[in-house]
Amino acid sequence: MNLSKGYLLALVGIFAYLSLQLVLPFLQYVLGALLLAFVLFPVQERLENHVSPTIAAFALLVLALVGFVVPFVVVATAIAGDVARLLQGIEPEALQLTELERLIAEETGREVDLAGQLAGSAEQIGSILLDQTTMWVSALTHALVGLGVMLFLLYYLLKDGNNLMAWIRSVTPLPDDVQNDLYDELSEVMWAVLAGHVLIAIIQGVIAGLGLFATGIPNAAFWTFIMVILSLIPLVGAPLVWIPAVIYLFLMGEPLLALALGVYSTIVVGISDDYLRPIVVDRYAQISPAVIMLGVLGGIYAFGVMGLFFGPVIAGALIATVTVVDDNYDRLGDESDAI
């Protein structure tokens, strides 16, 4: 390597590091933009047959806002309402604090004011939250800026996606057929995670949630959201919620509803996993549940919320890349020697 090449490579390394520092504060939003762009780009290509790339990208940006952001806000509002009702349901009278105070006085000989202590604790918590107002405002501002960054990136990823892929292909030192194999494998992994993992988890959680609504489980919207999240983790899933719900109904004197919820959840939710997952996943790459679990749990630690989606993708992408290397390594070595 001569001095000129070394200098250029050093510049690339320096600017790559500095660029990474620009991305890290908004990493969650950048990953979200990449995820939405991947899902919507096939639609972008179809729309470009009828309208300009600019109009197509703007239309899909509006679709993303309506189709993803609005439902998220609606669900978040419903969940917040359920949480608020849970907190409002915790009253001193319901906790029987007077009786508990009497028992403590009989056993220890000391009188305690649990209600007063709880009220004092609530005041302290309120003071702490008030002191943290600046932090909350800063977090909200960062979230709004991040959302703007995500939408801005999404628009240009859709509008200039073909140009970006052409540039990536031009600077990648691999033959076109090997690049085709690599990108096809990575695309299959991405769709396998989104369709066979995320989509099935959402379907399972919603189906199980319908049973909670039908049997009158309190705060069903909140628990449905929890089941969707749990369904993203293999071998965990919705049973962690609907089994306690069945027990709750039995304890509340509703054995028929409990039996109905148990049968419904076991059969219907089980069928959604046993039949829908193979139908969806068989169309794309086969990913082991072990890879999914490691990707989900490790992804949360590495990337936060977006790690739920990108963790399994990264783990699956490694397997796909190794497969492409194994299929083409000897041939690429021969071509390199020939050059």
Secondary structure as UniProt FT lines:
FT   HELIX           3..23
FT   HELIX           24..26
FT   HELIX           27..47
FT   TURN            48..50
FT   HELIX           53..64
FT   HELIX           65..69
FT   HELIX           70..88
FT   TURN            92..96
FT   HELIX           97..108
FT   HELIX           114..131
FT   HELIX           133..159
FT   HELIX           161..171
FT   HELIX           176..193
FT   HELIX           194..199
FT   HELIX           200..214
FT   TURN            215..216
FT   TURN            218..219
FT   HELIX           220..231
FT   TURN            234..236
FT   HELIX           239..251
FT   TURN            252..253
FT   HELIX           255..264
FT   HELIX           265..269
FT   HELIX           270..271
FT   HELIX           272..276
FT   HELIX           277..281
FT   TURN            282..283
FT   HELIX           289..303
FT   HELIX           304..306
FT   HELIX           307..338
//
